[in-house]
């Protein structure tokens, strides 16, 4: 069974199947955990539009759990610079990769221990989503 990899910035998994199906599966799994999509940036389209450059499929999803975002903002208003939780879905050859930001990393950047509970809770939800996605493949 495949496991979740830890990267420099977050967590990563590989999913089989079509890219568009993976994007929809990611959105659905995050919705179950109380996250909504605040933004969706199709980097392939944007790079073609803005630079005339071709690239593989690559989408950035700005995911937000309102309860956790509010909790973090109450602790530190500047944390908004690190919100929402970004999730990327992209093609790497024949593989679809899903990587999600690791919320606990923001603690090292901010040095604000008051953010620990929100970061831990967000981290648990994100890991659960990735585990569900792996189990569903």
C-alpha positions as YAML, in Angstrom:
chain: A
units: angstrom
residues:
- id: 1
  name: UNK
  ca: [0.00, 0.00, 0.00]
- id: 2
  name: UNK
  ca: [1.25, 3.45, -0.89]
- id: 3
  name: UNK
  ca: [1.96, 5.84, 1.95]
- id: 4
  name: UNK
  ca: [1.90, 9.57, 2.33]
- id: 5
  name: UNK
  ca: [5.29, 11.14, 1.63]
- id: 6
  name: UNK
  ca: [6.49, 14.15, 3.56]
- id: 7
  name: UNK
  ca: [8.02, 16.83, 1.37]
- id: 8
  name: UNK
  ca: [9.84, 20.04, 2.16]
- id: 9
  name: UNK
  ca: [6.54, 21.94, 2.28]
- id: 10
  name: UNK
  ca: [3.87, 19.37, 2.98]
- id: 11
  name: UNK
  ca: [2.50, 15.94, 2.20]
- id: 12
  name: UNK
  ca: [2.30, 14.14, -1.12]
- id: 13
  name: UNK
  ca: [0.57, 11.13, -2.66]
- id: 14
  name: UNK
  ca: [0.20, 9.62, -6.13]
- id: 15
  name: UNK
  ca: [-3.21, 8.81, -7.57]
- id: 16
  name: UNK
  ca: [-4.09, 6.64, -10.55]
- id: 17
  name: UNK
  ca: [-6.56, 7.63, -13.23]
- id: 18
  name: UNK
  ca: [-7.42, 10.75, -15.12]
- id: 19
  name: UNK
  ca: [-6.24, 14.13, -13.93]
- id: 20
  name: UNK
  ca: [-9.73, 15.66, -13.88]
- id: 21
  name: UNK
  ca: [-11.04, 12.76, -11.80]
- id: 22
  name: UNK
  ca: [-8.21, 13.27, -9.30]
- id: 23
  name: UNK
  ca: [-9.04, 16.98, -8.95]
- id: 24
  name: UNK
  ca: [-12.70, 16.19, -8.30]
- id: 25
  name: UNK
  ca: [-11.78, 13.44, -5.82]
- id: 26
  name: UNK
  ca: [-9.54, 15.87, -3.92]
- id: 27
  name: UNK
  ca: [-12.29, 18.49, -3.72]
- id: 28
  name: UNK
  ca: [-14.81, 15.90, -2.53]
- id: 29
  name: UNK
  ca: [-12.53, 14.41, 0.11]
- id: 30
  name: UNK
  ca: [-11.67, 17.84, 1.51]
- id: 31
  name: UNK
  ca: [-15.37, 18.79, 1.58]
- id: 32
  name: UNK
  ca: [-16.08, 15.80, 3.82]
- id: 33
  name: UNK
  ca: [-13.50, 17.22, 6.27]
- id: 34
  name: UNK
  ca: [-15.14, 20.67, 6.27]
- id: 35
  name: UNK
  ca: [-12.90, 22.37, 3.71]
- id: 36
  name: UNK
  ca: [-14.22, 24.41, 0.83]
- id: 37
  name: UNK
  ca: [-12.49, 25.61, -2.31]
- id: 38
  name: UNK
  ca: [-11.79, 29.34, -2.04]
- id: 39
  name: UNK
  ca: [-9.75, 29.48, -5.21]
- id: 40
  name: UNK
  ca: [-8.80, 27.26, -8.10]
- id: 41
  name: UNK
  ca: [-5.95, 28.23, -10.39]
- id: 42
  name: UNK
  ca: [-5.33, 26.21, -13.53]
- id: 43
  name: UNK
  ca: [-1.62, 26.86, -14.04]
- id: 44
  name: UNK
  ca: [-1.55, 25.12, -17.42]
- id: 45
  name: UNK
  ca: [-4.17, 27.55, -18.74]
- id: 46
  name: UNK
  ca: [-2.58, 30.59, -17.07]
- id: 47
  name: UNK
  ca: [0.91, 29.86, -18.42]
- id: 48
  name: UNK
  ca: [-0.51, 29.39, -21.91]
- id: 49
  name: UNK
  ca: [-2.56, 32.59, -21.63]
- id: 50
  name: UNK
  ca: [0.08, 34.80, -20.02]
- id: 51
  name: UNK
  ca: [3.32, 33.44, -21.49]
- id: 52
  name: UNK
  ca: [2.32, 31.29, -24.44]
- id: 53
  name: UNK
  ca: [4.08, 28.39, -22.71]
- id: 54
  name: UNK
  ca: [2.94, 24.77, -22.57]
- id: 55
  name: UNK
  ca: [3.10, 22.70, -19.42]
- id: 56
  name: UNK
  ca: [1.53, 19.57, -17.95]
- id: 57
  name: UNK
  ca: [-1.74, 19.72, -16.04]
- id: 58
  name: UNK
  ca: [-1.27, 21.63, -12.76]
- id: 59
  name: UNK
  ca: [-4.01, 23.02, -10.51]
- id: 60
  name: UNK
  ca: [-3.62, 24.96, -7.26]
- id: 61
  name: UNK
  ca: [-6.61, 24.65, -4.92]
- id: 62
  name: UNK
  ca: [-6.96, 27.15, -2.08]
- id: 63
  name: UNK
  ca: [-8.75, 25.03, 0.53]
- id: 64
  name: UNK
  ca: [-10.28, 26.55, 3.64]
- id: 65
  name: UNK
  ca: [-11.85, 25.16, 6.77]
- id: 66
  name: UNK
  ca: [-13.65, 28.30, 8.05]
- id: 67
  name: UNK
  ca: [-13.61, 27.23, 11.70]
- id: 68
  name: UNK
  ca: [-9.87, 26.62, 11.71]
- id: 69
  name: UNK
  ca: [-9.15, 29.75, 9.66]
- id: 70
  name: UNK
  ca: [-11.14, 31.87, 12.12]
- id: 71
  name: UNK
  ca: [-9.33, 30.28, 15.06]
- id: 72
  name: UNK
  ca: [-5.95, 31.03, 13.47]
- id: 73
  name: UNK
  ca: [-6.92, 34.61, 12.59]
- id: 74
  name: UNK
  ca: [-8.07, 35.24, 16.16]
- id: 75
  name: UNK
  ca: [-4.62, 34.21, 17.34]
- id: 76
  name: UNK
  ca: [-2.73, 36.24, 14.75]
- id: 77
  name: UNK
  ca: [-4.19, 38.43, 12.03]
- id: 78
  name: UNK
  ca: [-1.04, 38.30, 9.90]
- id: 79
  name: UNK
  ca: [-1.51, 34.52, 9.51]
- id: 80
  name: UNK
  ca: [-3.84, 35.42, 6.65]
- id: 81
  name: UNK
  ca: [-0.70, 35.68, 4.53]
- id: 82
  name: UNK
  ca: [-0.38, 31.90, 4.89]
- id: 83
  name: UNK
  ca: [-4.04, 31.09, 4.26]
- id: 84
  name: UNK
  ca: [-5.77, 29.25, 2.71]
- id: 85
  name: UNK
  ca: [-4.24, 25.79, 2.86]
- id: 86
  name: UNK
  ca: [-2.92, 25.19, -0.64]
- id: 87
  name: UNK
  ca: [-3.30, 21.84, -2.33]
- id: 88
  name: UNK
  ca: [-1.72, 21.13, -5.70]
- id: 89
  name: UNK
  ca: [-2.74, 18.47, -8.18]
- id: 90
  name: UNK
  ca: [-0.41, 17.96, -11.12]
- id: 91
  name: UNK
  ca: [0.74, 15.51, -13.75]
- id: 92
  name: UNK
  ca: [4.27, 14.17, -13.63]
- id: 93
  name: UNK
  ca: [4.60, 11.92, -16.65]
- id: 94
  name: UNK
  ca: [1.95, 9.23, -16.26]
- id: 95
  name: UNK
  ca: [1.34, 9.99, -12.58]
- id: 96
  name: UNK
  ca: [-1.06, 12.39, -10.91]
- id: 97
  name: UNK
  ca: [0.47, 13.89, -7.78]
- id: 98
  name: UNK
  ca: [-1.52, 15.48, -4.96]
- id: 99
  name: UNK
  ca: [0.45, 17.59, -2.49]
- id: 100
  name: UNK
  ca: [-1.01, 19.47, 0.46]
- id: 101
  name: UNK
  ca: [0.54, 22.15, 2.59]
- id: 102
  name: UNK
  ca: [1.65, 21.07, 6.04]
- id: 103
  name: UNK
  ca: [-0.07, 23.52, 8.44]
- id: 104
  name: UNK
  ca: [2.32, 22.80, 11.30]
- id: 105
  name: UNK
  ca: [5.10, 24.40, 9.23]
- id: 106
  name: UNK
  ca: [3.52, 27.80, 9.85]
- id: 107
  name: UNK
  ca: [4.40, 27.48, 13.53]
- id: 108
  name: UNK
  ca: [8.09, 27.59, 12.69]
- id: 109
  name: UNK
  ca: [7.56, 30.68, 10.54]
- id: 110
  name: UNK
  ca: [5.41, 32.58, 13.02]
- id: 111
  name: UNK
  ca: [6.87, 31.46, 16.33]
- id: 112
  name: UNK
  ca: [3.35, 31.89, 17.74]
- id: 113
  name: UNK
  ca: [2.46, 28.94, 19.97]
- id: 114
  name: UNK
  ca: [-1.17, 30.15, 20.07]
- id: 115
  name: UNK
  ca: [-1.53, 28.83, 16.50]
- id: 116
  name: UNK
  ca: [-0.56, 25.29, 17.51]
- id: 117
  name: UNK
  ca: [-4.08, 23.97, 18.12]
- id: 118
  name: UNK
  ca: [-5.44, 25.22, 14.78]
- id: 119
  name: UNK
  ca: [-2.38, 23.95, 12.93]
- id: 120
  name: UNK
  ca: [-2.56, 20.52, 14.58]
- id: 121
  name: UNK
  ca: [-6.27, 20.21, 13.81]
- id: 122
  name: UNK
  ca: [-5.82, 21.28, 10.18]
- id: 123
  name: UNK
  ca: [-2.92, 18.87, 9.85]
- id: 124
  name: UNK
  ca: [-5.06, 15.96, 11.12]
- id: 125
  name: UNK
  ca: [-7.79, 16.76, 8.59]
- id: 126
  name: UNK
  ca: [-5.35, 17.04, 5.70]
- id: 127
  name: UNK
  ca: [-3.65, 13.75, 6.52]
- id: 128
  name: UNK
  ca: [-7.08, 12.08, 6.82]
- id: 129
  name: UNK
  ca: [-8.07, 13.39, 3.38]
- id: 130
  name: UNK
  ca: [-4.89, 12.02, 1.82]
- id: 131
  name: UNK
  ca: [-5.41, 8.65, 3.52]
- id: 132
  name: UNK
  ca: [-8.99, 8.50, 2.20]
- id: 133
  name: UNK
  ca: [-7.78, 9.34, -1.31]
- id: 134
  name: UNK
  ca: [-5.21, 6.54, -1.11]
- id: 135
  name: UNK
  ca: [-7.80, 4.08, 0.18]
- id: 136
  name: UNK
  ca: [-10.21, 4.98, -2.64]
- id: 137
  name: UNK
  ca: [-7.73, 4.38, -5.46]
...
